[in-house]
Amino acid sequence: MNRSKSIFQDFLPIIISFGVGAVVLIFVGESPLEIYSLMLSEGFGSTRRIAATLSSATPLIFTAVATAVSFRSGVFNIGIEGAFILGGLAGAFVGFSMEMSHIFIHIFFCLLAGILVGGVWLYLPAWLRANWKVDEVVTTLMLNFIAVAIATGLVNGPLLAKGAGNNMTPMIHESAELLKLLPPSTLHAGFLIGLFILILYGFFCSNSLFGFENKMVGLNEFFSKTVGINTKKIIISSMLLSGAIGGLGGSCHALGVLHRYVEGFSPGYGWTGMAIALISKNSAIGILIGSILFGALASAGTTIQLFSDIPLDLIDVLQGTVMLLATITVFKFKKDNADR
Amino acid sequence: MKIFQGLEQPDAGKIIINDQPCSLQTPSVAMKHGIGMVHQEFMLIPEFSLLENLILGNEPIATKALGLGVVNFENALEQAHKLSDFLDIKLDWETPTIKAPVHIRQILEILKLLYKDVDVLILDEPTAVLAPSQVDDLFKLLRKINDDGKTIVFISHKLHEVVELAHKITVLRKGKVVSESLKDELEVHELATRIIGEEIEPVKKTSTNIEIKTEFPRLKVSQLSARSDKGTEALEGIDFEVSPGEVLGVAAVAGNGQEELIECLAGLRKITAGSIKLDGKEISEFSVSERRNIGIGYISPDRAHEGLCLETSLKENILAGQHKIHRLAPLGLINKKNANELVEKKLHEFEIVHDSMNQNARSLSGGNQQKLVVSRELSAQPKMMIISQPTRGVDISGRNFIHQKILDYSNNGGAVILASEELDELLFLSTKIAVVFRGIVMAIRDPSAIDIGQIGQMMLGVKSSSIA
């Protein structure tokens, strides 16, 4: 009974945000019930719609898991957006610049590039946090802007595709494209990779030594130190792992959906992933549900304007409210940590 | 003292100033009644000049326009000079406070109160940051202020300072007035006994006293020095040895370096000089984890933060620190069945009253929490234990349990370093006692050859040679 109550509490922000959305809908003269049922059918109504939802959920699974790994260790790393962008750029770069005959080998190297770039990207804030206690919120937030600037600079210059109007890299080779699972939908093999990562994450939390130490450091750094856990090592490795997963998510997105890196590569996947990680309190199942829910919102949002007068902005209202409520959890999280 | 300053309200009783009962609701009300306090920590704005800090809150105002005043700095400087001339001290009032030496800042704090024209000055450990010659200067200043008819309440744990300065001495212990007397009536020795408490007969214990012959002492600390968190010298040239079966008690007034000593031994603080040897092997560069692996157990004085992780289950609290044992976690994965069995066994062994191993550690009573910490550390069968404040906030039965555990451990050949603020606990458990004062070992004595008053005096800095 307690458990169901706590799950209800976890999803309270989502329920409230739908309430807020309903109020907005009533103000613009629409029936919330009608619109929400339309959204439901657009999100989950047919195989194709479900495929679209899962496709939208894919990058979120990565960013949410990535965020959760460092949140668990008490590190408030909000730099996943940057890791995702640079991982995507790295994946796309290996995808178009190198030619490899074997599809798996090529994909493997593209994903590896994403993992490495994402991990390395967060090494600096991780080191600063572990050794000098530099606030990771500030450093990782700033690094996001730097990541966007680096990526934009590169696709405007050295990596710009010939004859392209937009700022984008050339298309990746076919050998680097991730398999489409249900054509014509954009659902691709990256979703399966994401699920695999999520399962690994669940295992990491419940069974692994690293996961145990990671959790203990997050709960109480002093205690962890006294019982002989190398807290610096745990903080750095958690953040590297977090960045690597974010980078992997970015490269999967590049290889599976866009087949290149385009400016505006991430419409805030890192931030949505963070909201999901917060709402789900870092639980693997919660992340799965949350990612699918936000994926459904995104995919239903794009088609719903075709069938109603409701603009896409409604989805922003819903997401914004969830983010706002999730932020409350954030501050509680930071405060609890500061109290120690 | 916070009550006199109006920061806190008394639960009962009243304050009488000049035969008038009054209630001091806020610091400004207290100030109006002429009571001001100098805190142990400086309350100065570092970027301001000495003058600006002096007048802050009571600025002389030149002109008033639109409800805004313009500070009359000339007038302020004049008053400041009057103050410093009167007290015969030389100050450059324009110096930024941050550049002024510590004793000048301390004097400035006192001048601030005089500027506000208080009658009663409360000084909380004003000499804590001062060098001896500066202390003399401060005392001269205080006597001058006193001669001017001001009352001074001087709070200190340094006995000789109190005796030197005060006319009247009040001893407080655990929130109660223990004695009130004129200075001339008191001997330092008597004062020390009053501060520490009644002389307590050490409880006799049965010890098996196993003679264990070893080539090296279990732990040998030589010439160990370390800094405090503030960067000041906390420990200087500490030497001692502990053999198997011995309990070395560390007696000191809080803040004299015993916390740092314990942290150095546990691996939580870097040493700046000297060596720590376990069984003849240098371990001062070892991490906490490495020290655990070679058999050093640690009981932290801070149960709520370091001893336990109150936010999580009993199970995880017991596993932590033992989670790397191969049987529990081969290949980096935790074997849940083995882990649960171990936890169930330990909880039973530790006699901890609990409902389930998954309940939060916070839900245990303080005594049970500490029992958990002590048992967890001892059950790893370490070669030696570093123990600090083992029974702080623990009920009698928990206390006996913990004392018994420590005695059993040392009787079976375990070596123990024990720091405690409870002197009777130290006397009861220790086979020898090291008294630490200002980061230096004053003496190492056999507890049966020394009484609590003598320990108390040494803790307060009286040289052991001068104690008969």
Contacts between the chains, C-beta under 8 A, distances in Angstrom:
chain1	res1	chain2	res2	distance
A	207	B	333	5.1
A	207	B	334	5.4
A	207	B	336	7.2
A	208	B	332	5.9
A	208	B	333	5.7
A	208	B	334	7.0
A	209	B	323	6.4
A	209	B	324	7.0
A	209	B	329	4.7
A	209	B	332	4.6
A	209	B	333	6.9
A	209	B	334	6.1
A	210	B	332	6.5
A	212	B	316	7.4
A	212	B	319	7.4
A	212	B	323	5.8
A	212	B	334	6.2
A	213	B	323	7.4
A	215	B	312	7.7
A	215	B	316	7.9
A	216	B	309	6.2
A	216	B	312	7.5
A	216	B	316	7.0
A	216	B	320	5.7
A	219	B	309	5.2
A	219	B	311	4.6
A	219	B	312	5.5
A	220	B	305	6.8
A	220	B	309	4.2
A	220	B	310	7.7
A	220	B	311	6.5
A	222	B	302	7.4
A	222	B	305	4.6
A	222	B	306	4.6
A	223	B	305	6.6
A	223	B	306	5.6
A	223	B	307	7.3
A	223	B	308	6.5
A	223	B	309	4.4
A	223	B	320	7.2
A	224	B	309	7.7
A	224	B	320	7.4
A	225	B	268	6.6
A	225	B	288	6.1
A	225	B	306	7.5
A	226	B	266	7.3
A	226	B	268	7.1
A	226	B	288	6.7
A	226	B	298	6.2
A	226	B	300	5.4
A	226	B	306	4.4
A	226	B	307	7.1
A	227	B	288	7.9
A	227	B	292	7.7
A	227	B	320	4.5
A	227	B	321	3.4
A	228	B	287	7.6
A	228	B	288	4.7
A	228	B	289	3.6
A	228	B	291	7.6
A	228	B	292	4.3
A	228	B	293	7.8
A	228	B	321	5.7
A	228	B	324	7.9
A	229	B	289	7.0
A	229	B	320	7.5
A	230	B	287	6.7
A	230	B	289	6.0
A	340	B	305	6.4
